[in-house]
Amino acid sequence: MAPDFDRLRDDFPILKIAVHGKPFVYLDSAATSQKPNKVIDAISEFYRAYNANINRGVYEISEKSTEAYIESKSKVARLINAKGMEEVVYVRNTTEAINLVSLSWGEKNIGRGDHILITEMEHHSNMVPWQILAKKKGAVLDYVALDADKTKLDIESLKSNLEKKPKIVSVTHVSNVLGTVNDVAYITKLAHENGAVVLVDGAQSAPHMKVDVKAIGCDFFAFSGHKMLAPTGIGTLYGKAELLDQMQPIFGGGDMIKTVEKQSATWNDLPWKFEAGTSNIEGGIAFGVAVDYLEGIGMENIDDHEKELTSYALEKLSSINDVAVFGPGRDEIGIKTGLISFAIKGVHPHDIASIFDSEGVAIRAGHHCAMPLVVTLAPEKAVSRMSFYLYNNMADIDRAVQAIERVRKIFKRK
């Protein structure tokens, strides 16, 4: 039985506020998601009832805190079908997860003249760490090109770049600008056949669809809690245990050590050797609650709901003059997730977002931390973006369409 997504809206208190005197519509979940009461309550309960450090105290509330934190890792492992919590490293966000791989795995395995392969779709977080590493090591950073329509990756470009035998292929699962869902299992298969390690940026996929890292076959998978109902400051690097075992920690201090002498130290077991210092305990615990909430709805159901919203929105936008949409269209809804980047002819995206705000509708405008991609799409070097999640409905999209008509009226578009 499909969930009642309209009823789920009641779980999100922020959706009850008014903005500029109008009911609030939130269409920026690709940037960060809103939080349900269960997650908010879990944070409050931690601080009210068992606030204590983990892995240290032998008193009751410390043991409860430790148990809840560790249990959350097991939940995240289950969500993505990792082997176990030893393959789940908690970090602050996707950005930190990718940097951890670059600074640890990359430092050991990338040398002068080696190739690193990413794509023209990447978020800066999956681009800048590799730029830094390539410059430091004298390596070569290559890019998989977009196809002629600038909606998908060019598979021939992928194959030709793989002939250079890159040491690592780091690719986004879903473009945060185009909404394109890349076939990361196929990309991983080709990359492994050419001897490359594969990292998948799952920031825009893990919140919205069923992710199975074993089925994908990737070596690393990075994602953020704050985009999937959890608080900010908590995210995950999944890594195959055999690779994490070989990697050196990039931070030193408490919790990541097993023994310390004056001139040396030994590292803790996985995943703790990568988690120095006091953890984001309440963030981890609340992440586990968010996972429970998502699994209670069903990731497949969330994916289906967002596809319906996206298809409806694309249909509405197609009937409005001077509106251009970027990324796959309705005929390719199977490879598009719940976000739509668009432009209105003659109107700067920042003006569009400002007028939307005056109508009580929150969207994103700018380069979306993907400047190389956006500058190829739009002369303003910016686009507007609406993005959907489980708490959105068709009425939200209708409000967005009304806001577009308001923009067109202000700028006297016919």
Steps between C-alpha positions, in 0.01 A plus 500: 500500500643837396562750780278805544756766413258783573458371854879484540513876455363533854826350630695807383430802721676752277243440226243669725674838505410801286750694287409854398151426628455198273506125569854373467605277209846347526655397167869491592551153640797437270680757718373366831190316612254601767482292818209298639391522862653160577847623406457831684371314806793256490747788526306656785470168684874439475582831669220469753543137599838345419754759386838335556808421298524166322753215525631634831266498798402191698193673641145446378433801278841473330429138421157596364654774287764262365243231422272745313791643300631159397148381418463796262804381306343158463184664367695699241687185398169321454356789298773479237561124533855534630663193652474649846563808712877453461452635146313811619723793591319800642620834365343847489364475146561372146773759450702373794448140390647568154786700650576213736543266203709754312724576798542140618453257210615756245810599693622141496385388155526801267838592354652717228341441162211293640151578374197593710164488322189699593218645288371836382192448719684514829424715802803700613535256790582225253726721294712728718651221720623325184634827357700550819629142498591512131701821545672367809593166344561606139206287388260564212135583562273388213129560443228287345311734265126555475307377198393737221175585680684582824267276698702180549857374503658409167576130534760510221681775691491278809643204312777701333603651833505157662756394239741736681477261798401747772579401855161624621166588343288733713150561368173645619208260525252783432582845362389773737436727198357272233335237718655235275538159663825347380531124457769473764492120501593498131761772550648305792515182294689673217730678744588179684572326169757773442653469845348809663359548846153661497351763728132592460369835624160399633395833650204528263414131477506354852214726620273418207541143380603153607879478508680166506876543510554129442290509183676816383835341579667831585795519735387819674161668532454841662181670620367761744245460777363853475359429153305201631315630808796484742673802657787689343852393589456126452573296189645170391791363308433140408817316407575139434663369816811375320566849362426682826739262675781610268432871541663730754289732718521869415419626851664393822367506855251333727288204391709422190782345700555162660831572674720809534865518602728803502625446144232284340138393499285219363161554344161387615288248309267600216320731475631681807853562370357773275292668772734705716375693800152533642244393243186680387311271734154652476542529123582133466212392723257725311637364170392155613151633579485660154593166344219332695256763371611460138490121514154517657380678186713292262771643276330357191179682596689826546662456159163435335341800674776733384481373143128580497569850629781553249291380208212726605734800536665439164159484335396829660824676407483381140186706446653831616664726245865605548573223754796274422559180696840333537554126525295198391135562414178310571586239239806407709344522845655162587847660508398823669449560869292764678662826401457739208738779401345763278537848355255771398613691194627848583475458878797436726460193722560705815205723407291189442587360843429834668153523343433137594589588859253789496239240407601277794683248281864408575718396206874517428672726246865524399771265378399230754864428584541359149643797314667317209169332420275802546713733285450259209123507548411864558644834383431651844724229650211423734173309490194471725422165657198348669553169676249264656484257787255271673316792666420680173179463300338616178364812672859609573578477130188699416626771735834498319323538166306796642831652610638459147195681363566775753858527369378518143247769591760714676737471206213536254546166328217395271 
